[in-house]
Amino acid sequence: DLTAACSIAENIRQAIEQLDINQEQDTHQEQNGLHVTVSIGVSSFSPQLASIENLLQRADENLYQAKSRGKNQVVS
């Protein structure tokens, strides 16, 4: 269901946001942290969507809505 999908997506978003990714730079082995976030669009199948293509289109629309709202969030 949509509520469960949003909960899972939010857990994934939070896990990615909390990742500590280090990059080695130069030959001195210095490490710089890289902060990564993710925007996720969620949709669930319903008779109104009628097809997988419509389901994916709705999820894609929700993804772009998440990005336009400031990124790093889940939109359904």
The 8 nearest C-alpha neighbors of each residue, nearest first, counted from 0:
[[1, 3, 2, 4, 43, 44, 5, 42],
 [0, 2, 4, 3, 43, 5, 42, 41],
 [3, 1, 5, 4, 0, 6, 7, 75],
 [2, 4, 6, 5, 1, 0, 7, 8],
 [5, 3, 1, 7, 6, 2, 8, 0],
 [6, 4, 8, 2, 3, 7, 9, 1],
 [5, 7, 3, 9, 4, 8, 2, 10],
 [8, 6, 10, 4, 9, 5, 3, 11],
 [7, 9, 5, 11, 10, 6, 4, 12],
 [10, 8, 12, 6, 11, 7, 5, 13],
 [11, 9, 7, 13, 8, 12, 14, 6],
 [10, 12, 8, 14, 9, 13, 15, 7],
 [13, 11, 9, 15, 10, 14, 37, 8],
 [12, 14, 16, 10, 15, 11, 9, 17],
 [15, 13, 11, 17, 16, 12, 10, 18],
 [16, 14, 18, 12, 17, 13, 36, 11],
 [15, 17, 36, 13, 14, 18, 35, 12],
 [18, 16, 14, 15, 13, 19, 35, 34],
 [19, 17, 15, 16, 20, 14, 35, 34],
 [18, 20, 17, 21, 32, 33, 34, 16],
 [21, 19, 33, 32, 18, 22, 34, 35],
 [22, 20, 32, 31, 30, 33, 19, 23],
 [23, 21, 30, 31, 24, 32, 20, 33],
 [22, 24, 30, 28, 29, 21, 31, 25],
 [23, 25, 29, 28, 30, 22, 26, 27],
 [26, 24, 27, 28, 23, 29, 30, 22],
 [25, 27, 28, 24, 29, 23, 30, 22],
 [26, 28, 25, 29, 24, 23, 30, 31],
 [29, 27, 26, 23, 24, 25, 30, 22],
 [30, 28, 27, 24, 23, 31, 25, 26],
 [29, 31, 23, 22, 21, 24, 28, 32],
 [30, 32, 22, 21, 33, 23, 29, 24],
 [33, 31, 21, 20, 22, 34, 30, 19],
 [32, 34, 20, 21, 35, 31, 19, 22],
 [33, 35, 32, 36, 20, 16, 19, 18],
 [36, 34, 16, 33, 15, 37, 18, 20],
 [37, 35, 16, 71, 15, 34, 38, 12],
 [36, 38, 71, 12, 39, 72, 35, 70],
 [37, 39, 71, 72, 70, 65, 73, 66],
 [40, 38, 73, 62, 72, 41, 37, 74],
 [62, 39, 41, 61, 58, 74, 73, 75],
 [42, 40, 75, 58, 74, 39, 61, 5],
 [41, 43, 58, 75, 57, 54, 1, 44],
 [44, 42, 1, 45, 0, 54, 41, 4],
 [43, 45, 54, 48, 42, 46, 51, 49],
 [44, 46, 47, 48, 43, 49, 54, 50],
 [45, 47, 49, 48, 44, 50, 43, 54],
 [48, 46, 45, 49, 44, 50, 53, 54],
 [47, 49, 53, 46, 45, 50, 54, 44],
 [50, 48, 46, 47, 53, 45, 51, 44],
 [51, 49, 53, 52, 48, 54, 44, 46],
 [50, 52, 54, 53, 55, 49, 48, 44],
 [51, 53, 55, 50, 54, 56, 48, 49],
 [54, 52, 56, 50, 51, 48, 55, 57],
 [53, 55, 51, 57, 52, 56, 48, 44],
 [56, 54, 58, 52, 57, 53, 59, 51],
 [55, 57, 53, 59, 54, 58, 52, 60],
 [56, 58, 60, 54, 59, 55, 53, 42],
 [59, 57, 40, 42, 41, 55, 61, 60],
 [58, 60, 62, 56, 61, 57, 55, 40],
 [61, 59, 57, 63, 62, 58, 56, 64],
 [60, 62, 40, 64, 58, 59, 63, 74],
 [40, 63, 61, 59, 65, 39, 64, 60],
 [62, 64, 66, 60, 65, 61, 67, 59],
 [63, 65, 61, 67, 62, 66, 68, 60],
 [66, 64, 62, 68, 63, 67, 70, 74],
 [65, 67, 70, 63, 64, 68, 69, 38],
 [66, 68, 64, 69, 65, 63, 70, 62],
 [69, 67, 65, 66, 70, 64, 72, 63],
 [68, 70, 67, 66, 65, 71, 72, 64],
 [69, 71, 66, 38, 65, 72, 68, 67],
 [72, 70, 38, 37, 36, 69, 12, 73],
 [73, 71, 38, 70, 65, 39, 74, 37],
 [72, 74, 39, 40, 38, 9, 65, 8],
 [75, 73, 40, 61, 65, 41, 39, 72],
 [74, 41, 42, 61, 40, 73, 5, 58]]
